[in-house]
């Protein structure tokens, strides 16, 4: 069974037991549990349910493992022949979660 969830404007394909790095979730503690209700698609092996825009009665339970920094992105700006150069780096803070369960109740 797998599901496609939406978080912070991005879509993630998850299944039970996966560890996923999501954009930072504010005000969460390590080992706390969250419920993600923005489920766009659920596949239980035999059938696929696509939401309009989300699947009703679908839920993904995740456990927060902690926070980490993502890969560095380098921003480099310059203007030719003007001796203007600017180099800047950025590292996104990510929240690492483990998918505990995918719940879908078919009506």
C-alpha positions in Angstrom: 0.0 0.0 0.0 1.3 3.4 -0.9 0.0 7.0 -0.9 0.9 10.4 -2.4 0.8 13.2 0.2 1.1 16.9 -0.2 3.2 18.9 2.2 4.4 22.5 1.8 3.4 22.6 -1.9 5.4 19.4 -2.7 4.2 15.9 -3.3 5.8 12.8 -1.8 5.1 9.1 -2.6 5.2 7.2 0.7 4.6 3.7 2.0 4.6 2.2 5.5 8.1 2.3 7.0 9.6 5.0 4.7 11.7 7.7 6.2 11.0 11.0 4.4 12.7 14.5 4.8 9.9 17.1 4.6 10.3 20.9 4.7 10.6 22.1 8.3 7.5 21.6 10.4 7.3 24.3 13.2 6.5 23.5 16.8 7.0 19.7 16.8 9.1 17.7 19.2 11.2 14.6 18.5 9.2 11.3 18.8 5.9 13.1 18.5 3.2 11.8 16.1 1.5 13.8 13.4 -1.5 13.1 11.1 -1.2 14.2 7.5 -4.7 14.6 5.9 -3.6 16.0 2.5 -3.6 12.6 0.8 -3.9 13.0 -3.0 -3.8 9.3 -4.0 -4.1 5.9 -2.2 -3.2 2.5 -3.7 -4.0 -0.6 -1.7 -2.5 -3.1 -4.2 -5.8 -3.9 -5.9 -7.3 -0.5 -6.5 -6.3 3.1 -6.8 -8.3 6.0 -5.4 -7.5 9.5 -6.7 -8.8 12.5 -4.7 -10.5 15.6 -6.0 -8.3 17.3 -4.7 -7.8 15.1 -1.6 -9.0 11.6 -0.8 -11.8 11.6 1.8 -11.3 9.3 4.8 -7.6 9.0 4.1 -4.9 9.7 6.7 -1.1 9.1 6.9 0.4 8.8 10.4 4.0 9.9 10.8 6.5 10.0 13.7 9.0 12.8 13.9 12.6 11.6 14.0 14.3 15.0 14.2 15.6 17.8 12.1 18.6 18.1 9.8 20.0 20.4 7.2 19.7 19.7 3.5 22.3 20.0 0.8 23.9 23.4 0.2 22.6 25.5 -2.6 25.0 28.1 -4.0 23.6 31.3 -5.4 26.0 33.2 -7.6 25.2 36.5 -9.1 27.4 38.6 -11.4 27.2 41.3 -14.0 29.6 41.1 -16.9 32.2 43.8 -17.3 31.0 45.6 -14.1 33.2 43.7 -11.6 30.1 42.7 -9.6 30.2 39.2 -8.1 28.1 37.9 -5.2 28.3 34.4 -3.8 25.8 33.2 -1.2 25.0 29.7 0.2 21.8 28.3 1.7 20.9 25.1 3.5 17.2 24.3 4.0 16.2 22.9 7.4 14.3 19.6 7.0 12.1 17.6 9.4 12.8 13.9 9.1 9.7 11.7 9.6 8.9 8.0 9.5 5.6 6.8 8.0 3.9 4.6 10.6 0.6 3.8 8.9 -1.6 4.7 6.0 -5.2 4.6 6.8 -8.0 4.6 4.2 -11.6 3.8 5.1 -13.6 2.9 2.0 -17.3 4.0 2.3 
